[in-house]
């Protein structure tokens, strides 16, 4: 029933009188969903805020519906939730920063609304997790970044190295090793169970490598620090470099022949690589590399056709297909028909041709396209059966009786439950279904009958709020 209740809480067609009742009995989780509605009255907000449930308050605070005057500042969970929403009074945050548990202080450092002066105080915390959280803060000031970059523990340096707010000179100092050497890392700081990837044999090997990897993944890091000798870097560093859009052509060329498939597949998705490299990656022996080439926004159509002939792509609208001109759509290679059919802005004659295609994959792809007549949908279904049923159900013009016929098809249930043309009986069946996502979609459907909404609310009220 949980899925249905969460769906009902966000249903835009929920009548005002039922919303009044729902707000009065809402427990944790449900209250948060209700707090995100656009039709809340001042009375609704007061009732939801009075529950002092942290995530409900945070949702209200993010929308400017509650202030610090509406909540209890003595509950650290409430204060943290409001801090994350940027709505907590600064004075409230001093107590958790000084007296809270280590986990509370860590979460305070992670909160988007924590003021800089409190970050400075937390930077001197005795718990290394708290200090590392400060190093990750999106609003880390430059002078504090410089200070934490020299912290004796590599966990903190790692956080600063990966933070886009860290100034370039500080990042460069971390990259060149010009800072004082670190004294400890998670692999040698006495932790009985060091986290994976932090092995230490005395020289903080993994920790040092981790810092360089974080630098490689940081878009604020000047690319000159890595030069063209990227093939000499650690595997994970090369992996991070392959995603950067500011390396030299020579660096990209070296990464394109990397022995690790994950590095090559990441590079294949990089919008900055040249067409010749993309063409070379299109014949890579690893299918995931070729799949990423297919998803590249600038891949040539002839290269894409080559990839599709050797690689499973799935039912998705590829960026290059979405950007294809009208002329390219009409003249595309035969092998690309199913991919072009994923577009939802095709000319009527192209749509009609695809609905009559002998290949079920093409018919399946075109089935959700708006404007296909009901008789054509039924003809597609008669010809290809269950292969296309779920996609036919996605069509906005699919008639109610056909949606009802699809109910025995489990894979179509969630689509049917969310369909704007589903009738009352169909939605009632979906909202009662044991699959939580199906029930959620049906309960959130604006077409859900009022009596079904009331029944769900009655059942929730009768069992008591969780």
C-alpha angles and dihedrals in degrees: 000000000000093000092052093049093050089049092049090050091061097038105125091206095058105132117243095244092053091046089053090055094043093053091051094055102031116132130196114311094018090060090055091054091048090049089062094059120113096217101062117136124215088258091054091051092050092052093047092047092048090065088067090213106161101223093043089052091047091053090050092045094052088058093046093246097125134036133198088271090068100058144056110261091195094075109084092201090057092047092049092049091051091045090055089052090048092243105107121111110247092233090059092058096060094075096053089043092056106027107022125105118270090259091052091050090048092052090047090055089051094050116109093221099051108122120239094246090060091047088055091053092047090050087072094051118135091227112083092208090060093050091047089052088055088052089056095049112128091218096047107152117233096245092051090048089054091050095048092047087070094047111134092232117078092212089069094045089050090056093050091046092057097044114104088206091065111106117249095243090056091048090049090052090052090049098048096045093235092136124091110279118266118253100209146007134192088271095061107021095099097268106149090211109035113198119258114276096030103097114156128190093176102290099070089244099169093037093055091047090049092055091052091048090052090051091051091053094047111098089204091063112103107242093221089080089072100042118183098304091089092136089071093061125098116275095254091047091052088049091055093044091054089066095053118105097202105064126113123265089248091055090051091048091055092047091051090067095042113142091229113083092208091061092050094046091051090050091049089060093049111112091206099065121105125254094249092056090047090052090050092050089050089074095043113138092233113084094211090058090052090046090056090050088056090054093049111117094221102042113134114247092237090053090047090052089053092051094047091054091060105027138060109238104171132216102313139119106249117215094239091050091048089054096046116124123240089257093051091049092055095044100040121136117270091245090060097056095101091049094049089048088064089072116099098204101063123140114261094248092053091048091050092049092050093049088058095045114130091223112088090208091062093046091047091052095049096043097092093050111125117246100035106140118244093243091054091050089053091048091052090050093047091052101043104021121191092359089078102023098100092047091048087053088057092060109108089222096052105132121241095244092054091050088052090052089056094058094099089059104090095196090057097049099092091047092050093047092057096041115119091218097052109123128229096266092049093049092046090054091048095048090054093049120119091230104095095208092052091050090047093052093048094047090050092050111110088217092065108123118249093238091058090050090051092048092054091049092047091053091048092050093046095054094045127241115296 
